[in-house]
Amino acid sequence: MRIEQRPTNRLRAALYGAAALLLALLVGLTGAAQGHAAAQWQAVPPPAPASLSAYVPFDATSAVARSTVQTSTTCLPCEYEHTLWSRQAGAWRSLPLPPAGASTDVLTGTAPNDVWALGRGEWGDFGQYHWDGSRWTDRTLPDFEVPAARAVSRTDVWAVGNYRESDGDVPGAVAHWNGWSAMAESSASVRGDSDFMARRTAA
């Protein structure tokens, strides 16, 4: 005669609890592994076979980009041809360049119809231009060289660089655009300093 020993209710509850905890742990690990596997790079079709020298995304399907092709056979000096592109709903189209000689070295913006192009032009002059979806508008702060900029909103744009003064000093400068007209604070009191602040404000 075989005697079967069954676990008590307390032991049974403990076993069930341990099994549930183990199952939850396994499910959590599996989910984490799947989530980790899903995080990966995805290729975005480029606008042209030429190399891209700038890309500013606005969301998953819209962006502005610049492609660059070297047109000179030597670099004495190097000569390049730039093309601007706008991506909307996943489709690329070319954009007209700012006025002749203007720079597109620095790109920023918040939407395909809110793009800024800043930098040093072909003839050494500095400029900042805004694209509203149909045309470029000159928003230049004279003598302001911009190597980096960031658009927070359509009326809140920040740029950092150097202010080229007539006496040869090159103090650091930060510019803020928050309107459609601009003025620069005098730099006479901070000439030669590295913390000169140029602020663009609405008139």
C-alpha positions as CSV (number, residue, x, y, z in Angstrom):
1,M,0.0,0.0,0.0
2,R,1.5,3.3,-1.2
3,I,1.0,6.4,0.9
4,E,0.9,9.7,-1.1
5,Q,2.0,12.7,0.8
6,R,0.5,15.9,-0.4
7,P,1.9,19.4,0.4
8,T,0.0,21.5,2.8
9,N,-2.0,24.5,1.6
10,R,0.7,26.8,2.8
11,L,3.4,24.9,0.9
12,R,1.2,24.7,-2.2
13,A,0.7,28.5,-2.1
14,A,4.4,29.1,-1.7
15,L,5.1,26.8,-4.7
16,Y,2.5,28.6,-6.8
17,G,3.9,32.0,-5.8
18,A,7.4,31.0,-6.8
19,A,6.2,29.6,-10.1
20,A,4.3,32.9,-10.8
21,L,7.3,34.9,-9.9
22,L,9.6,32.8,-12.2
23,L,7.1,33.2,-15.1
24,A,6.9,36.9,-14.6
25,L,10.6,37.1,-14.6
26,L,10.9,35.1,-17.8
27,V,8.3,37.2,-19.5
28,G,10.0,40.4,-18.5
29,L,13.4,39.2,-19.7
30,T,11.8,38.1,-23.0
31,G,10.1,41.5,-23.5
32,A,13.3,43.3,-22.7
33,A,15.2,41.2,-25.2
34,Q,12.6,41.9,-27.9
35,G,12.6,45.6,-27.1
36,H,16.4,45.7,-27.3
37,A,16.3,43.9,-30.6
38,A,13.8,46.4,-32.0
39,A,16.2,49.3,-31.3
40,Q,18.3,49.5,-34.3
41,W,19.5,51.8,-37.1
42,Q,17.2,52.2,-40.1
43,A,18.3,53.4,-43.5
44,V,16.8,56.6,-44.8
45,P,16.9,56.9,-48.6
46,P,19.2,59.9,-49.5
47,P,18.1,62.6,-51.9
48,A,21.0,62.1,-54.2
49,P,24.0,59.8,-54.8
50,A,26.3,62.6,-53.8
51,S,27.6,62.6,-50.2
52,L,25.5,64.4,-47.6
53,S,27.3,67.1,-45.7
54,A,24.3,68.2,-43.5
55,Y,21.0,66.7,-42.4
56,V,18.5,68.3,-40.1
57,P,15.5,66.1,-39.2
58,F,12.1,67.7,-38.2
59,D,10.3,64.4,-37.6
60,A,10.4,60.8,-39.0
61,T,9.4,61.8,-42.5
62,S,10.6,65.4,-42.9
63,A,14.0,67.0,-43.0
64,V,16.3,69.4,-44.8
65,A,19.7,68.2,-46.1
66,R,22.7,69.4,-48.1
67,S,24.6,67.3,-50.6
68,T,28.1,68.2,-51.7
69,V,30.1,67.3,-54.8
70,Q,33.7,68.4,-55.4
71,T,33.9,70.0,-58.8
72,S,37.6,70.7,-58.9
73,T,40.2,68.1,-59.9
74,T,42.7,69.5,-57.4
75,C,42.5,71.4,-54.2
76,L,44.3,74.6,-55.1
77,P,41.8,75.6,-53.9
78,C,39.1,72.9,-53.5
79,E,35.8,73.8,-55.2
80,Y,32.5,72.3,-54.3
81,E,28.9,72.4,-55.6
82,H,26.2,72.3,-52.9
83,T,22.5,71.3,-53.3
84,L,19.8,71.8,-50.7
85,W,17.0,69.2,-50.3
86,S,13.7,69.2,-48.5
87,R,12.1,65.9,-47.3
88,Q,8.3,66.0,-46.8
89,A,6.1,62.9,-46.2
90,G,9.2,60.8,-47.0
91,A,9.7,62.3,-50.5
92,W,12.7,64.5,-51.4
93,R,12.8,67.6,-53.6
94,S,15.5,70.1,-54.3
95,L,15.4,73.6,-52.8
96,P,16.7,76.7,-54.4
97,L,19.9,78.0,-52.8
98,P,20.1,81.4,-51.0
99,P,21.3,84.4,-53.0
100,A,24.5,83.9,-55.0
101,G,27.5,83.5,-52.8
102,A,25.6,83.0,-49.6
103,S,26.7,80.2,-47.3
104,T,24.8,77.0,-46.3
105,D,27.5,75.7,-44.0
106,V,25.2,75.8,-41.0
107,L,21.6,74.6,-41.4
108,T,18.8,74.6,-38.7
109,G,15.1,74.9,-38.6
110,T,11.8,73.5,-37.3
111,A,9.9,72.5,-40.5
112,P,10.3,72.3,-44.3
113,N,9.0,75.8,-44.4
114,D,11.1,77.1,-41.6
115,V,14.8,76.7,-42.5
116,W,17.8,78.8,-41.7
117,A,21.1,78.8,-43.7
118,L,24.1,80.5,-42.0
119,G,27.8,80.8,-42.5
120,R,30.5,82.5,-44.5
121,G,29.9,83.1,-48.2
122,E,32.1,82.7,-51.2
123,W,33.5,86.2,-50.9
124,G,34.2,86.0,-47.2
125,D,31.1,87.9,-46.1
126,F,28.9,86.4,-43.3
127,G,25.1,85.9,-43.8
128,Q,22.0,84.4,-42.2
129,Y,19.0,83.6,-44.5
130,H,15.6,82.2,-43.7
131,W,13.5,80.0,-46.0
132,D,9.7,80.2,-45.5
133,G,8.7,77.5,-48.0
134,S,8.7,79.7,-51.1
135,R,11.6,82.2,-50.8
136,W,14.8,83.1,-49.0
137,T,14.8,86.3,-46.8
138,D,18.0,88.0,-45.7
139,R,18.2,88.1,-41.9
140,T,21.9,88.9,-41.7
141,L,23.5,90.4,-38.6
142,P,26.6,92.1,-40.2
143,D,30.0,90.8,-39.4
144,F,28.6,87.8,-37.4
145,E,30.3,84.5,-38.2
146,V,28.2,81.5,-37.2
147,P,29.7,78.0,-36.9
148,A,26.7,76.6,-35.0
149,A,23.0,77.4,-34.6
150,R,19.8,75.9,-33.2
151,A,16.2,76.7,-34.0
152,V,14.0,76.0,-30.9
153,S,10.8,77.4,-32.6
154,R,9.9,79.6,-35.6
155,T,10.6,82.7,-33.5
156,D,13.3,81.4,-31.2
157,V,16.6,80.8,-32.9
158,W,20.1,80.8,-31.3
159,A,23.4,81.1,-33.0
160,V,27.0,81.1,-31.6
161,G,30.1,82.4,-33.2
162,N,32.4,85.4,-33.5
163,Y,31.7,89.1,-34.1
164,R,34.2,90.7,-36.5
165,E,34.9,94.2,-35.3
166,S,36.3,97.0,-37.4
167,D,39.5,97.3,-35.3
168,G,40.3,93.6,-35.9
169,D,39.0,92.2,-32.6
170,V,37.1,89.0,-32.8
171,P,35.1,88.6,-29.6
172,G,32.9,85.5,-29.1
173,A,29.2,86.2,-29.7
174,V,25.8,84.6,-29.2
175,A,22.8,85.8,-31.2
176,H,19.1,85.3,-30.5
177,W,16.4,85.7,-33.1
178,N,12.9,86.2,-31.8
179,G,11.3,88.5,-34.3
180,W,11.3,89.8,-37.9
181,S,13.5,92.8,-37.3
182,A,16.9,93.0,-35.5
183,M,19.3,95.1,-33.7
184,A,22.7,94.4,-32.2
185,E,23.9,95.7,-28.9
186,S,27.0,97.8,-29.0
187,S,30.2,95.9,-28.3
188,A,32.3,98.9,-27.4
189,S,32.3,98.1,-23.7
190,V,33.3,94.5,-24.2
191,R,35.7,94.7,-27.1
192,G,38.2,91.8,-26.9
193,D,36.1,89.8,-24.4
194,S,34.9,86.3,-25.2
195,D,31.5,86.7,-23.8
196,F,30.0,89.4,-26.1
197,M,26.3,89.0,-26.4
198,A,24.6,90.1,-29.6
199,R,20.8,89.8,-29.2
200,R,18.3,90.0,-32.0
201,T,15.0,91.4,-30.7
202,A,11.7,92.5,-32.2
203,A,11.6,96.2,-33.1
